[in-house]
Structure formats: structure tokens, C-alpha cells
Amino acid sequence: MKSAYQIIRRPVITEKGLGIKENQNTLVFQVAPKATKTEIKEAVQTIFKVKVSSVRTANYPGKERRRGKFAGYRADWKKAYVKLRSGEKMPEYAQNL
């Protein structure tokens, strides 16, 4: 079994991600591509000590990138939207932006 830190890679700190965090009580993370919703839920609960209401995931294919005549692809990645239960304290991971 993977550890919680292998499942949750990093928070998505963008304008949209921070807006969802403030308005909808939802956290946004980049997660391991093979992680399931239950693994993501358990990982967030153990890392942040909060109760999770639901998890939504989205897969993103890697974009093509070029450097002159050389072409390659970025890695595929997976994003998870983790909604916390009402009354849970929102963890702060994006301060001083």
C-alpha cells in the first residue's frame, strides 16, 4: 500500500483552485495517476486530519512541447477535487501569495 504522501503529490495553487477552496469548501490536489477515490480520501484525512465528504477526479493528457526541431510530450497527470464536510476547518497550504 502506498503512503499518503505518495498518493497526494502537491496542491494545485492557481486562481481557480484557490477560488474553489474559498467558495466551495473544496481542496484541489495533483495526485498519483493510478490512485483511486477511496485512496485519495483516506490520504487527505490522514495528512490534514479532516473529514472528507466527496472526491471528484479528472485525468489530463500530457501536451506536446517543442524545442526547435525536437518534440516531446509532458507527462499525463490526475487532479482531485476533495470536498470537506460542513463544519470542518479548512487547512492552509497557500499562504502569502
C-alpha positions as CSV (number, residue, x, y, z in Angstrom):
1,M,0.0,0.0,0.0
2,K,1.3,3.5,-0.9
3,S,1.8,6.1,1.8
4,A,-0.4,9.2,1.9
5,Y,2.4,11.3,0.6
6,Q,2.9,9.1,-2.5
7,I,-0.8,9.5,-3.4
8,I,-1.1,13.3,-2.8
9,R,1.6,14.8,-4.9
10,R,1.1,18.6,-4.5
11,P,-1.8,21.1,-4.1
12,V,-2.9,22.9,-7.2
13,I,-2.3,26.6,-6.3
14,T,-4.0,28.5,-9.1
15,E,-6.5,31.3,-9.2
16,K,-9.3,28.8,-9.9
17,G,-8.0,26.3,-7.3
18,L,-7.9,29.0,-4.6
19,G,-11.4,30.3,-5.6
20,I,-12.9,26.8,-5.3
21,K,-11.1,26.4,-1.9
22,E,-12.7,29.6,-0.5
23,N,-16.1,29.4,-2.0
24,Q,-17.0,25.7,-2.2
25,N,-15.0,24.2,0.8
26,T,-13.1,22.1,-1.7
27,L,-9.3,21.3,-1.9
28,V,-7.6,20.7,-5.2
29,F,-4.6,18.3,-5.5
30,Q,-2.4,16.7,-8.1
31,V,-2.5,13.0,-7.3
32,A,-0.8,9.8,-8.5
33,P,-2.4,8.7,-11.8
34,K,-3.3,5.3,-10.5
35,A,-4.8,6.5,-7.2
36,T,-8.4,5.6,-6.6
37,K,-11.0,7.9,-5.0
38,T,-11.0,6.0,-1.7
39,E,-7.2,6.1,-1.5
40,I,-7.3,9.9,-2.1
41,K,-10.0,10.3,0.6
42,E,-8.0,8.3,3.2
43,A,-4.8,10.2,2.3
44,V,-6.3,13.6,2.8
45,Q,-7.9,12.5,6.0
46,T,-4.6,11.3,7.4
47,I,-2.5,14.2,6.3
48,F,-4.8,17.1,7.2
49,K,-6.9,15.5,10.0
50,V,-10.2,16.5,8.4
51,K,-13.3,14.6,7.3
52,V,-13.9,14.3,3.6
53,S,-17.4,14.4,2.1
54,S,-16.7,13.5,-1.6
55,V,-13.9,13.2,-4.1
56,R,-14.0,14.0,-7.8
57,T,-11.1,13.2,-10.2
58,A,-10.1,14.3,-13.7
59,N,-7.3,12.9,-15.9
60,Y,-5.3,15.3,-18.0
61,P,-3.2,14.0,-21.0
62,G,0.2,15.5,-21.5
63,K,0.6,18.3,-24.0
64,E,3.1,18.3,-26.8
65,R,6.1,20.5,-26.2
66,R,8.7,21.5,-28.8
67,R,12.3,22.8,-28.5
68,G,13.2,23.7,-32.1
69,K,13.0,20.6,-34.2
70,F,12.7,18.3,-31.2
71,A,9.3,17.3,-30.0
72,G,8.1,15.5,-26.9
73,Y,5.2,15.2,-24.5
74,R,4.6,16.3,-21.0
75,A,3.6,13.6,-18.5
76,D,-0.1,12.7,-18.1
77,W,-1.4,13.7,-14.7
78,K,-4.5,13.4,-12.5
79,K,-6.3,16.1,-10.5
80,A,-8.6,15.5,-7.5
81,Y,-11.2,17.8,-6.1
82,V,-11.7,16.9,-2.4
83,K,-14.9,18.4,-0.8
84,L,-14.7,18.6,3.0
85,R,-17.7,18.0,5.3
86,S,-19.5,21.1,6.5
87,G,-18.1,22.5,9.7
88,E,-14.5,21.2,9.0
89,K,-11.7,23.7,9.3
90,M,-10.0,24.4,6.0
91,P,-6.3,23.6,6.1
92,E,-4.0,26.4,5.0
93,Y,-1.4,25.4,2.4
94,A,-1.3,28.5,0.2
95,Q,-0.4,31.4,2.4
96,N,1.4,34.7,1.5
97,L,0.6,34.5,-2.2
